[in-house]
Each structure stands twice: as C-alpha cells, then as structure tokens.
Amino acid sequence: MKRIYLIVMPASSVVLLDYLTKRLVLKYIAMTEAIPLLPFLRLVHVQNRGAAFGLFSDIGNRTFIIISTVAIILIILSLLTLKRRFEIFSLSLILGGAIGNLIDRISMGRVIDFIDLYLGRWHWPAFNLADSFITVGIVLFLISTLRHEGTTG
C-alpha cells in the first residue's frame, strides 16, 4: 500500500498541476502575448507539436503518443521493482510529467508550453510544468542512483 501511495500522490499531483496551468494559459494568454514576471522569466503561450524544444515536429503526433505510452509503461514497470523511496518518488515525478504531456497530445495534438526563461536576447525554449517535473525527477533519480552506487561499490 505504501508503494502505491508513493507513486500515485506525486504523479497525480504533477498531472493535476500541469493540467490546470495549461488550461489557464489556454484561457488567459494569447499566442502572441508575453507576461513578464521577473527580469528573466515571463509567461507565454506556445503550442509545441514536436518533442522537447519543438524538435522533430515533422514526425507526427501519433508517433509521439506511441513513444510516450511506451515510456509510461516502462516507468510503471520500473516503479514496481524499485525499493528505495527516493527513487520511487523521482520516477513518480517523471511519470506525472509524461502523463501530463500525453494528455495534451491526445486531447489537442500538441503540448502547451508557457514558461519562458531568458537572459537578454537569449531565450531557453519555452516549457511547461510537466517538462519541469520530468527534469527534476531525472536529476533526483540520477543523484539517488549515483549516491547509492557510491555506498555499495
């Protein structure tokens, strides 16, 4: 029961937060609008038909749905075998992010991105909360894995 809770709570929280923020962007931010928040951060409305940073947009949405579904299945299978809570938590963040972006792909044929980090004229490609949680989950998983290997090797 503990394992299910460790998986479902973070993953469902990520999915919910991601879904709500994307719906707010769709409702309140026009495609050409940019809302400054900090000297290096603004909210925008970008519709991404590709993978990360809009790469491979010519592949087609169906392919991304298949890739995402396979990744989600592999993450779930991994979650069922992991023992360490920190790794379960970190993979749950990745799972939630993957599901969040998959919901967009299935429902709209594209992913809504809205976070624009920049320094002067240099802009990191726009991203969303799902992407952020996937990134944080990957970093936490790598830290946990490297830390654990360092103690047993």
PALUMSE-210582 format. One record per residue (C-alpha): y, z, x. Coordinates in nm, 3 decimals, padded with zeros to 5 digits. Layout:
N
> Y:Z:X;
...
//
This chain:
153
> 00.000:00.000:00.000;
> 00.238:00.082:00.287;
> 00.186:-00.263:00.439;
> 00.278:-00.437:00.113;
> 00.592:-00.225:00.082;
> 00.689:-00.304:00.445;
> 00.654:-00.674:00.368;
> 00.788:-00.704:00.013;
> 01.100:-00.486:00.037;
> 01.268:-00.660:00.334;
> 01.156:-01.010:00.233;
> 01.264:-00.975:-00.130;
> 01.597:-00.819:-00.025;
> 01.666:-01.116:00.204;
> 01.573:-01.364:-00.070;
> 01.797:-01.189:-00.323;
> 02.099:-01.157:-00.090;
> 02.061:-01.516:00.024;
> 02.029:-01.647:-00.332;
> 02.331:-01.452:-00.459;
> 02.559:-01.552:-00.172;
> 02.467:-01.920:-00.203;
> 02.534:-01.913:-00.578;
> 02.874:-01.753:-00.515;
> 02.954:-02.029:-00.267;
> 02.848:-02.297:-00.517;
> 03.066:-02.140:-00.785;
> 03.378:-02.043:-00.592;
> 03.414:-02.256:-00.276;
> 03.487:-02.629:-00.298;
> 03.322:-02.865:-00.050;
> 03.644:-02.917:00.150;
> 03.766:-02.557:00.130;
> 03.768:-02.308:00.417;
> 03.845:-01.940:00.359;
> 03.949:-01.756:00.679;
> 03.806:-01.404:00.712;
> 03.856:-01.323:01.081;
> 04.011:-01.514:01.374;
> 03.662:-01.650:01.450;
> 03.496:-01.655:01.107;
> 03.552:-01.838:00.782;
> 03.361:-01.925:00.467;
> 03.295:-02.292:00.398;
> 03.072:-02.494:00.166;
> 02.827:-02.724:00.344;
> 02.524:-02.888:00.185;
> 02.262:-02.938:00.455;
> 01.992:-03.198:00.389;
> 01.835:-03.156:00.732;
> 01.684:-02.880:00.940;
> 01.885:-02.635:01.150;
> 02.236:-02.767:01.210;
> 02.167:-03.070:00.991;
> 01.918:-03.217:01.238;
> 01.655:-03.463:01.113;
> 01.824:-03.514:00.775;
> 01.664:-03.859:00.757;
> 01.312:-03.710:00.743;
> 01.344:-03.628:00.375;
> 01.340:-03.316:00.164;
> 00.970:-03.341:00.074;
> 00.874:-03.312:00.442;
> 01.092:-03.004:00.485;
> 00.934:-02.846:00.176;
> 00.587:-02.905:00.323;
> 00.685:-02.769:00.665;
> 00.849:-02.463:00.507;
> 00.549:-02.395:00.285;
> 00.308:-02.415:00.579;
> 00.533:-02.184:00.784;
> 00.548:-01.932:00.498;
> 00.169:-01.935:00.463;
> 00.127:-01.880:00.839;
> 00.379:-01.594:00.834;
> 00.196:-01.428:00.544;
> -00.138:-01.461:00.724;
> 00.018:-01.309:01.036;
> 00.166:-01.024:00.832;
> -00.179:-00.937:00.700;
> -00.315:-00.889:01.052;
> -00.026:-00.712:01.228;
> -00.048:-00.337:01.286;
> 00.291:-00.241:01.430;
> 00.556:-00.165:01.168;
> 00.842:-00.316:01.367;
> 00.663:-00.650:01.395;
> 00.576:-00.643:01.025;
> 00.942:-00.573:00.944;
> 01.068:-00.850:01.172;
> 00.825:-01.109:01.030;
> 00.924:-00.997:00.680;
> 01.285:-01.089:00.759;
> 01.170:-01.432:00.875;
> 00.957:-01.469:00.562;
> 01.251:-01.382:00.335;
> 01.476:-01.631:00.512;
> 01.217:-01.907:00.493;
> 01.165:-01.844:00.121;
> 01.542:-01.838:00.062;
> 01.592:-02.179:00.218;
> 01.281:-02.315:00.046;
> 01.424:-02.214:-00.292;
> 01.729:-02.430:-00.217;
> 01.518:-02.725:-00.104;
> 01.303:-02.715:-00.416;
> 01.585:-02.649:-00.664;
> 01.862:-02.866:-00.515;
> 01.710:-03.090:-00.249;
> 01.932:-02.936:00.017;
> 02.027:-02.599:00.170;
> 02.366:-02.438:00.112;
> 02.535:-02.319:00.433;
> 02.862:-02.126:00.431;
> 02.916:-01.917:00.744;
> 03.141:-02.089:00.997;
> 03.176:-01.921:01.337;
> 03.428:-02.078:01.570;
> 03.636:-02.033:01.882;
> 03.944:-02.253:01.888;
> 03.823:-02.603:01.806;
> 03.459:-02.526:01.888;
> 03.252:-02.455:01.576;
> 02.894:-02.339:01.562;
> 02.720:-02.542:01.288;
> 02.754:-02.371:00.950;
> 02.463:-02.149:00.848;
> 02.364:-01.903:00.573;
> 02.217:-01.556:00.534;
> 01.860:-01.689:00.531;
> 01.921:-01.851:00.871;
> 02.076:-01.527:00.997;
> 01.778:-01.317:00.890;
> 01.535:-01.568:01.039;
> 01.722:-01.545:01.370;
> 01.739:-01.165:01.363;
> 01.369:-01.149:01.270;
> 01.274:-01.375:01.561;
> 01.477:-01.171:01.809;
> 01.332:-00.841:01.682;
> 00.979:-00.981:01.690;
> 01.023:-01.104:02.048;
> 01.168:-00.770:02.158;
> 00.881:-00.582:01.996;
> 00.621:-00.815:02.143;
> 00.769:-00.803:02.493;
> 00.809:-00.427:02.477;
> 00.451:-00.381:02.366;
> 00.314:-00.617:02.631;
> 00.511:-00.428:02.893;
> 00.344:-00.099:02.798;
> -00.013:-00.232:02.788;
> -00.013:-00.476:03.074;
//
